[in-house]
Amino acid sequence: MTIPIKQFKLRRLRMMLNNPFTTSFGTIQEKEFFVTEAIDEEGNRGFGESVAFTSPWYNEETVQTTQHMIKDFLIKLIQENKISHPDDLLEVFKPIRGNNMAKSALEGAIWDLYAKRLNIPLYEALGGTKKEIDVGISIGIQPSVEKLLQTINYYVKEGYKRIKIKIKPGWDYEVLREVKSHFPTVPIMADANSAYTLKDIDHLQKLDELDLLMIEQPLAHDDIVDHSKLQAAMHTPICLDESIHSLEDTQKAIQLQSCKIINIKIGRVGGLSEAKRIHDVCKQNGIDVWCGGMLEAGIGRAHNIALTTLPQFVLPGDTAASALYWKKDIIKPEVVVENGVISVPDRPGIGYEIDEQALKNFTVEEEVFHL
C-alpha cells in the first residue's frame, strides 16, 4: 500500500547552542539546519532533521547542498516513484550518489509519517525493543585541562554512562592521562576526528596505557585500510565514524579488521533504513555499535533514540539531554536524561510533540512542495 504523501515542507532553522562546541576542525556556536515535514492525505505529519553543517568540515555536505539536493533532485524522485515503505527510498534515491545527509533528512520524515500512519512508535516500526537507553556525553576541546576536569566532573555527577573527549595533536595523551588519574573508573573514550596519520602510530600506541573504552576515527575520514594497520598495532578498540557511509563500507571494515566498534550516525549513512542494515551486519559479526550525535535539535535527537533501541547498540551513545545544548528545543517534552538513562517514548512516531511556536520562532525560511 502506497504512503499517500500529499505535501513536503522544508524549513530552514537557526538555533544558538548554549555553549561553543570545539573539535579539531573548529568551533560551532550557531547551528543552521532543516526540518523536513511529510504530510499525507489524512493530515498525518512526519518530521525529519538535517545534520549537515554550514561548512564542509565533517564531510562534503553543507546546509546549502542539503537544500539543493532536496529541492532539485530528491523530492522529484519521490514524486516519480510509489513509496509503500520507507525502505523503498534506498532504491528510489540510488541514482543520486552520496549526499547521504540530504537523503536522510527526507527519509526521516517519511519514517515518522509511516509509524504514525500505523499508530505505533518509531522504535517499534524499526524493530527496536528497549524501553530505556544508556547515554554518554561528548565534550569539545576545552581551554584548559582544569576546565575539562571540571566539565567531566559535572557530567559524571549527572550520571552520564560514558565521557567522550575530543583530542588532536598536542591535546591528547597528557590530557587523557590526567583525566584517567582523576576518573579511573569512568568509561572514557577519545574522538580524534581524523587528526592523525600512520606516522603517529608510536604516539597513538601510548594511549594503550590508559585503558580507554575506544579511540574514534584517529586516521583519515575516508580510510579503512590504514585503520586496519593501526588496529593491529593497538589494544585499544578503534571505532570508525566518518569512514562508514554504507553497509558496503561496514562489510569491508569488518573484513579488513579495521575496527572493533562502529559509530552509526543516521545522517552520515543516508537514513534509518541503511543504519538498521549496518546494525544487523554488525550484530552478525560481533561488532559493537553506538549512536553518534551531530548536535541535533529535538527531532534528530528523537530519531537517534528510536534507532538506539535496536539490540546491538550496547555502548552509550551521544544523545544527551536537550537542555545541555539548547535553551529551548523544538519538541515537547524535551529530551530528559535521568542518571544517564533516557526513557523511550511510546507515543506514535518519534514519540515527541512538535513545539509549534518554537519551530516558528527559529524558522528563517520555509518552502512547500506539493506532490
C-alpha positions, 0 to 999 in steps of 0.5 A: 500500500502506497504512503499517500504523501500529499505535501513536503515542507522544508524549513530552514532553522537557526538555533544558538547552542548554549555553549561553543562546541570545539573539535579539531576542525573548529568551533560551532556556536550557531547551528543552521539546519532543516526540518523536513515535514511529510504530510499525507492525505489524512493530515498525518505529519512526519518530521525529519532533521538535517545534520549537515553543517554550514561548512564542509568540515565533517564531510562534503555536505553543507546546509546549502547542498542539503537544500539543493539536493532536496529541492532539485533532485530528491523530492522529484524522485519521490514524486516519480516513484510509489513509496509503500515503505520507507525502505523503498527510498534506498532504491528510489534515491540510488541514482543520486550518489552520496549526499547521504545527509540530504537523503536522510533528512527526507527519509526521516520524515517519511519514517515518522509519517509511516509509524504514525500512519500505523499508530505505533512508535518509531522504535517499534516500526524499526524493530527496536525493543528497549524501553530505556537507553544508556547515554554518554556525553561528548565534550569539545576541546576545552581551554584548559585541562582544569576546565575539562576536569571540571566539565567531566566532573559535572557530567559524571555527577549527572550520571552520564554512562560514558565521557567522550573527549575530543583530542588532536595533536598536542591535546591528547595523551597528557590530557587523557592521562590526567583525566584517567588519574582523576576518573579511573573508573569512568568509561572514557573514550577519545574522538580524534576526528581524523587528526592523525596519520600512520606516522603517529602510530608510536604516539597513538600506541601510548594511549594503550596505557590508559585503558580507554573504552575506544579511540574514534576515527584517529586516521583519515575520514575516508580510510579503512585500510590504514585503520586496519594497520593501526588496529593491529598495532593497538589494544585499544578498540578503534571505532570508525565514524566518518569512514562508514557511509554504507553497509558496503563500507561496514562489510569491508571494515569488518573484513579488513579488521579495521575496527572493533566498534562502529559509530552509526550516525543516521545522517552520515549513512543516508537514513534509518533504513541503511543504519538498521542494515549496518546494525544487523551486519554488525550484530552478525559479526560481533561488532559493537555499535553506538549512536553518534550525535551531530548536535541535533535539535529535538527531532534528530535527537528523537530519531537517534533514540528510536534507532538506539533501541535496536539490540546491538547498540550496547555502548552509550551513545551521544544523545544527551539531554536537550537542555545541555545544548539548547535553551529551548528545543523544538519538541515537547517534552524535551529530551530528559536524561535521568542518571544517564538513562533516557526513557523511550517514548511510546507515543506514535512516531518519534514519540515527541510533540512538535513545539509549534511556536518554537519551530516558528520562532527559529524558522528563517525560511520555509518552502512547500512542495506539493506532490 
